[in-house]
Amino acid sequence: MNKKAIAIILLLAALSGVAIVSAQESEDELNAIQTVVPFLTIAPDSRSGGMGDAGVATSPDVYSMHWNIGKYVFIDGNGGVGMSYAPWLRNLVPDINIAYLSGYKRIDSKQVIASSLIYSSLGDVPFTDEFGNLERTFRPNEFAIDLGYSRLFTENLSGGIAFRFIYSNLTGGSYSGGVATKPGISFAADIAGYYQKDIEMGSKDGKLAFGLNFSNIGSKMSYSDSQTSDFIPMNMRIGSSWSINFDSYNQLSLTLDLNKLLVPTPPEYNSSGEIIAGKDPNVSVPVAIFQSFYDAPGGLSEELHEIMYATGLEYWYNDQFAIRGGYFHEHETKGNRKYFTAGAGFRLKVFTLDFSYLMPLAQNHPLARTLRFSISFDFNALRNASR
């Protein structure tokens, strides 16, 4: 199968919301949750990408918009901007990529505003007629634009809210089964909280942090006037981090994230199309959020399988050089993404450069050898350097 055929398969999978999985269990036992615009769940930056895709409670940085907008108010500095780039699924197709741009500006000691843009290109895809004749080549693309606000509530507690516009153009208006398609559009919001506190461990100083983020809470999306709308990846992310300063040069941090999609689990049907286990997935967004905690046809055990966890470690030397590692786990029946990550960072006066590398446990995995690159600039450092 050539790369263009594979690209079409990926496109159709994205249109239908089907997760591409690899599992050891039989096919009947697979029950991955289905959403559109899954690019919203991909870790866009290399720092978190090197720590197992964990970041809801890590120390704040310019990329906090994706992980927890509440963190921004604790960031050092008055403003900054960061850019990331990741070739994606290069084991399958050579021209899929994801780019991310994020920035923040401090209003005062208690308020920060931030914005970001994530853009996903699925590469060139040929569209043919019913006889297999090439009609045109189109480059499907998706993007989301965010605008957010972070505020300090107490000395240790902050919160934030972000609003998101999501656009997904997968067909360029082509006809499918005689029906005209259209770009999918959705509006969503994030609501997040962050708590950090300085602690002492013997003679060492450290910090303990907790984070909570409800992300992509928004309207369903459809790619045609006749198609049933599908859920976007509404998600709950909760986690904690702990760091210790061994001395003025050496710092170590550990973090753990737990994730759960807040969308319906596909129920089990009989031959007549009647639901025999689970709940009806055709519900409104508010109902879906609450129902997602008890609607799995396999009961509590399946609900627990829907929790993904990410854990990471970060070591800084002299606040200039970082080494990172992590692990991400998703149950076999829910997507089977299991991989280790590694990364490094270099911080100079004006900018910080990070990169990460992904290593799946399964052989020939589509995500194998995924690289992510990030660079960020501190406005204060730029201003001082120009003087």
C-alpha positions as CSV (number, residue, x, y, z in Angstrom):
1,M,0.0,0.0,0.0
2,N,1.5,3.3,-1.0
3,K,1.7,6.4,1.1
4,K,-1.2,8.1,-0.6
5,A,-3.5,5.2,0.1
6,I,-2.4,5.2,3.7
7,A,-3.1,8.9,3.9
8,I,-6.6,8.3,2.6
9,I,-7.2,5.7,5.3
10,L,-6.0,8.1,8.0
11,L,-8.3,10.7,6.6
12,L,-11.3,8.4,6.7
13,A,-10.4,7.4,10.2
14,A,-10.3,11.0,11.2
15,L,-13.7,11.7,9.5
16,S,-15.4,8.8,11.3
17,G,-13.7,9.4,14.7
18,V,-12.3,5.8,14.7
19,A,-9.2,5.2,16.8
20,I,-6.4,3.3,15.0
21,V,-5.3,0.8,17.6
22,S,-3.0,-2.2,18.0
23,A,-3.9,-4.7,20.7
24,Q,-3.2,-8.2,21.8
25,E,-6.9,-8.8,22.8
26,S,-9.4,-10.0,20.2
27,E,-11.1,-7.4,18.1
28,D,-14.4,-7.8,20.0
29,E,-12.9,-6.6,23.1
30,L,-11.6,-3.3,21.6
31,N,-13.8,-0.4,22.6
32,A,-11.8,2.8,22.0
33,I,-13.6,6.1,22.6
34,Q,-14.3,8.0,19.4
35,T,-13.8,11.7,18.8
36,V,-13.1,14.1,16.0
37,V,-10.1,16.5,15.9
38,P,-7.8,14.3,18.0
39,F,-4.9,16.6,17.2
40,L,-6.1,18.7,20.2
41,T,-4.9,16.0,22.6
42,I,-1.4,15.7,21.2
43,A,1.4,17.2,23.4
44,P,2.6,20.1,21.3
45,D,5.8,21.1,23.1
46,S,9.1,19.3,23.6
47,R,9.4,19.8,27.3
48,S,6.2,17.8,28.2
49,G,6.9,15.6,25.2
50,G,10.1,14.5,26.9
51,M,8.3,13.8,30.2
52,G,5.7,11.2,28.9
53,D,3.3,13.9,27.8
54,A,2.7,15.1,31.3
55,G,2.3,18.8,32.2
56,V,-0.8,19.8,34.1
57,A,1.2,20.4,37.3
58,T,4.7,21.0,36.1
59,S,6.3,24.4,36.7
60,P,4.8,27.0,34.4
61,D,6.3,27.9,31.0
62,V,5.3,29.6,27.8
63,Y,3.4,26.4,26.7
64,S,1.1,26.3,29.7
65,M,-1.9,27.2,27.6
66,H,-2.2,23.5,26.4
67,W,-1.7,22.0,29.8
68,N,-3.1,24.3,32.4
69,I,-3.7,28.0,31.8
70,G,-3.9,28.6,35.5
71,K,-0.1,28.1,35.8
72,Y,0.7,31.3,33.8
73,V,0.3,33.7,36.8
74,F,3.2,31.9,38.6
75,I,5.6,32.2,35.7
76,D,8.8,34.3,36.0
77,G,8.8,37.2,33.6
78,N,6.4,39.7,32.0
79,G,6.0,38.0,28.7
80,G,7.2,35.4,26.2
81,V,6.6,33.5,23.1
82,G,7.3,29.9,22.1
83,M,7.1,27.8,18.9
84,S,7.1,24.0,18.4
85,Y,7.2,21.7,15.4
86,A,6.7,18.0,15.2
87,P,6.7,15.7,12.1
88,W,3.9,13.3,12.9
89,L,3.3,9.7,11.9
90,R,6.3,9.7,9.7
91,N,6.5,5.9,9.8
92,L,3.3,6.0,7.7
93,V,3.3,9.2,5.7
94,P,6.2,11.7,5.2
95,D,4.2,14.9,5.0
96,I,2.0,15.1,8.2
97,N,3.2,17.7,10.7
98,I,2.0,19.7,13.7
99,A,3.0,23.3,14.5
100,Y,2.3,25.2,17.7
101,L,2.7,28.9,18.6
102,S,2.0,30.2,22.2
103,G,2.6,33.4,24.0
104,Y,1.7,35.2,27.2
105,K,1.7,38.8,28.6
106,R,1.6,39.8,32.3
107,I,-0.9,42.4,33.2
108,D,0.1,42.8,36.8
109,S,1.3,40.6,39.6
110,K,-2.0,38.8,39.8
111,Q,-3.1,38.6,36.1
112,V,-1.8,37.1,32.9
113,I,-3.3,36.9,29.4
114,A,-2.2,34.3,26.9
115,S,-2.9,33.0,23.4
116,S,-1.9,30.1,21.2
117,L,-2.4,28.5,17.8
118,I,-2.0,24.9,16.9
119,Y,-2.0,23.8,13.2
120,S,-2.1,20.3,11.8
121,S,-1.5,19.4,8.2
122,L,-2.3,15.9,6.9
123,G,-0.2,16.2,3.8
124,D,-1.3,15.9,0.2
125,V,-4.3,13.5,-0.3
126,P,-5.5,12.5,-3.8
127,F,-9.3,12.6,-4.4
128,T,-10.7,10.3,-7.1
129,D,-14.0,9.6,-8.8
130,E,-15.9,6.3,-8.6
131,F,-13.7,5.0,-11.5
132,G,-10.5,5.7,-9.7
133,N,-9.6,8.7,-11.9
134,L,-7.7,11.5,-10.1
135,E,-9.9,14.6,-9.7
136,R,-7.7,16.7,-7.6
137,T,-5.1,16.8,-4.8
138,F,-6.0,18.4,-1.5
139,R,-4.1,19.1,1.7
140,P,-6.4,18.5,4.7
141,N,-5.7,20.8,7.6
142,E,-6.9,21.6,11.1
143,F,-6.2,24.4,13.5
144,A,-7.3,25.8,16.9
145,I,-6.9,29.4,18.2
146,D,-7.0,30.0,21.9
147,L,-7.3,33.1,24.1
148,G,-7.0,32.8,27.8
149,Y,-6.8,34.5,31.2
150,S,-5.0,33.4,34.4
151,R,-5.5,35.0,37.8
152,L,-3.9,34.5,41.2
153,F,-6.5,33.9,44.0
154,T,-4.2,33.4,47.0
155,E,-0.5,33.2,47.6
156,N,-0.5,29.6,46.4
157,L,-3.7,29.1,44.3
158,S,-4.5,30.3,40.8
159,G,-7.1,29.6,38.1
160,G,-7.7,30.3,34.5
161,I,-10.1,30.1,31.6
162,A,-9.4,29.8,27.9
163,F,-11.8,30.1,24.9
164,R,-11.0,28.1,21.7
165,F,-12.1,28.2,18.1
166,I,-11.6,24.9,16.2
167,Y,-11.5,24.5,12.5
168,S,-11.1,21.1,10.6
169,N,-11.1,21.0,6.8
170,L,-10.5,17.4,5.8
171,T,-12.2,17.2,2.4
172,G,-12.1,20.7,0.8
173,G,-15.8,20.5,0.0
174,S,-15.7,17.2,-1.9
175,Y,-18.7,15.0,-2.3
176,S,-18.9,11.7,-0.3
177,G,-21.7,9.3,-1.2
178,G,-23.4,12.1,-3.1
179,V,-23.4,14.4,-0.1
180,A,-21.5,17.6,0.0
181,T,-19.0,17.9,2.8
182,K,-17.9,21.0,4.7
183,P,-15.3,22.1,7.2
184,G,-16.0,21.2,10.8
185,I,-16.3,24.1,13.2
186,S,-16.5,24.0,17.0
187,F,-16.2,26.4,20.0
188,A,-14.8,25.2,23.3
189,A,-13.3,26.3,26.6
190,D,-10.8,25.2,29.2
191,I,-11.2,25.7,32.9
192,A,-8.2,25.1,35.1
193,G,-6.8,25.4,38.6
194,Y,-3.2,25.2,39.9
195,Y,-1.8,25.1,43.4
196,Q,1.9,25.2,44.4
197,K,3.6,25.5,47.7
198,D,7.2,25.7,48.8
199,I,8.2,22.8,51.1
200,E,11.3,21.7,53.1
201,M,12.6,18.2,53.0
202,G,15.3,18.1,55.7
203,S,17.8,20.7,54.7
204,K,16.6,20.8,51.1
205,D,14.1,23.2,49.6
206,G,11.4,21.9,47.3
207,K,8.0,22.6,45.8
208,L,4.8,20.6,45.7
209,A,2.2,21.4,43.0
210,F,-1.3,20.1,42.0
211,G,-3.1,20.9,38.8
212,L,-6.6,20.3,37.3
213,N,-7.7,21.1,33.8
214,F,-11.1,20.5,32.1
215,S,-10.2,21.0,28.4
216,N,-12.1,21.2,25.1
217,I,-15.5,21.5,26.7
218,G,-17.5,22.5,23.7
219,S,-19.9,21.9,20.9
220,K,-20.0,18.8,18.7
221,M,-18.7,18.9,15.2
222,S,-20.1,17.7,11.8
223,Y,-18.5,17.5,8.3
224,S,-21.8,17.7,6.4
225,D,-25.4,19.0,6.9
226,S,-26.7,15.4,6.9
227,Q,-24.1,13.8,9.1
228,T,-24.6,13.2,12.8
229,S,-22.4,15.5,14.9
230,D,-19.5,14.0,16.8
231,F,-17.9,14.9,20.1
232,I,-14.6,16.8,20.2
233,P,-12.0,15.4,22.7
234,M,-13.4,16.9,25.9
235,N,-10.9,15.8,28.6
236,M,-10.2,15.9,32.3
237,R,-6.6,16.1,33.3
238,I,-5.4,16.0,37.0
239,G,-1.9,15.6,38.3
240,S,0.8,16.5,40.8
241,S,4.5,17.4,40.7
242,W,7.2,17.4,43.3
243,S,10.6,19.1,42.9
244,I,13.7,19.3,45.2
245,N,16.7,21.6,45.0
246,F,19.7,19.5,46.1
247,D,21.9,22.7,46.0
248,S,22.1,25.9,43.9
249,Y,23.1,23.9,40.8
250,N,21.0,20.7,40.9
251,Q,17.2,20.4,40.8
252,L,15.1,17.3,40.2
253,S,11.3,17.1,39.5
254,L,8.8,14.3,39.3
255,T,5.3,14.6,37.8
256,L,2.2,12.4,37.3
257,D,-0.8,13.1,35.1
258,L,-4.1,11.2,34.9
259,N,-6.4,11.8,31.9
260,K,-9.9,10.8,31.1
261,L,-12.0,11.7,28.0
262,L,-15.3,13.2,29.0
263,V,-17.2,11.7,26.0
264,P,-19.5,8.7,25.8
265,T,-18.1,5.2,25.6
266,P,-19.5,3.2,22.7
267,P,-22.1,0.8,24.0
268,E,-22.7,-2.8,23.1
269,Y,-25.4,-3.6,20.6
270,N,-27.3,-6.7,19.7
271,S,-28.1,-7.9,16.1
272,S,-31.2,-5.7,16.1
273,G,-29.2,-2.5,16.9
274,E,-30.5,-2.3,20.5
275,I,-28.2,-1.3,23.3
276,I,-27.7,-4.3,25.7
277,A,-24.8,-2.8,27.7
278,G,-23.7,0.7,28.3
279,K,-25.6,4.0,27.7
280,D,-27.0,5.8,24.6
281,P,-24.1,7.9,23.2
282,N,-26.4,10.3,21.3
283,V,-26.7,12.8,24.2
284,S,-26.0,16.5,24.7
285,V,-22.6,17.8,25.7
286,P,-23.5,18.4,29.4
287,V,-25.1,14.9,29.7
288,A,-22.1,13.3,28.0
289,I,-19.6,14.8,30.5
290,F,-21.4,13.3,33.5
291,Q,-22.4,10.1,31.7
292,S,-18.7,9.5,30.8
293,F,-18.0,8.4,34.3
294,Y,-20.5,5.5,34.4
295,D,-21.5,4.6,30.8
296,A,-18.9,1.9,29.9
297,P,-20.6,-1.4,28.9
298,G,-18.0,-3.3,31.0
299,G,-18.8,-1.4,34.2
300,L,-16.3,-0.1,36.6
301,S,-13.4,-2.1,35.4
302,E,-13.8,-0.6,31.9
303,E,-14.1,2.9,33.3
304,L,-10.8,2.4,35.0
305,H,-9.3,1.2,31.7
306,E,-10.3,4.6,30.2
307,I,-7.9,6.5,32.5
308,M,-4.6,7.2,30.8
309,Y,-1.5,8.1,32.9
310,A,1.7,9.9,32.1
311,T,4.7,10.2,34.3
312,G,7.9,12.1,33.9
313,L,11.2,13.2,35.4
314,E,13.1,16.4,34.8
315,Y,16.7,17.3,35.9
316,W,18.1,20.8,35.7
317,Y,21.8,21.7,36.1
318,N,22.5,25.3,37.0
319,D,19.1,26.3,35.4
320,Q,20.8,26.0,32.0
321,F,20.7,22.3,31.0
322,A,17.9,19.8,31.4
323,I,17.5,16.1,30.9
324,R,14.1,14.5,30.8
325,G,12.4,11.1,30.6
326,G,8.9,9.7,30.9
327,Y,6.3,7.1,30.2
328,F,2.8,7.2,28.8
329,H,0.2,4.4,29.2
330,E,-3.1,3.7,27.6
331,H,-5.0,0.5,28.1
332,E,-4.9,-2.1,25.2
333,T,-8.6,-1.9,24.6
334,K,-8.7,1.9,24.6
335,G,-6.0,2.7,22.1
336,N,-2.9,0.9,23.3
337,R,-0.6,3.9,23.2
338,K,2.4,2.9,25.4
339,Y,5.7,4.6,25.0
340,F,8.7,6.0,26.7
341,T,10.0,9.5,26.0
342,A,13.3,11.2,26.4
343,G,14.4,14.8,25.9
344,A,16.8,17.6,26.7
345,G,16.7,21.4,27.1
346,F,19.2,24.2,26.9
347,R,18.5,27.6,28.4
348,L,20.4,30.8,27.6
349,K,19.8,34.4,28.5
350,V,17.4,35.1,25.6
351,F,15.9,31.8,24.6
352,T,15.3,28.2,25.6
353,L,15.7,25.3,23.1
354,D,14.1,21.9,23.8
355,F,13.7,18.6,21.9
356,S,12.1,15.2,22.7
357,Y,12.1,11.7,21.2
358,L,9.3,9.1,21.5
359,M,9.9,5.3,21.8
360,P,6.8,3.1,21.6
361,L,6.8,-0.4,23.2
362,A,5.3,-2.0,20.1
363,Q,7.4,-2.7,17.1
364,N,6.6,-0.9,13.8
365,H,4.4,1.6,15.7
366,P,3.1,4.7,13.7
367,L,4.6,7.0,16.4
368,A,8.0,5.4,16.4
369,R,10.9,7.9,16.3
370,T,8.7,10.9,16.7
371,L,10.8,14.1,17.2
372,R,9.5,17.4,18.6
373,F,11.4,20.7,18.6
374,S,10.6,23.8,20.6
375,I,12.1,27.2,21.1
376,S,10.9,30.0,23.4
377,F,11.9,33.6,24.0
378,D,11.7,35.7,27.1
379,F,10.7,39.3,26.4
380,N,12.6,40.6,29.4
381,A,15.8,39.0,28.3
382,L,15.3,40.2,24.8
383,R,14.7,43.8,26.0
384,N,17.8,43.7,28.3
385,A,19.9,42.2,25.5
386,S,19.0,45.0,23.1
387,R,20.1,47.7,25.5
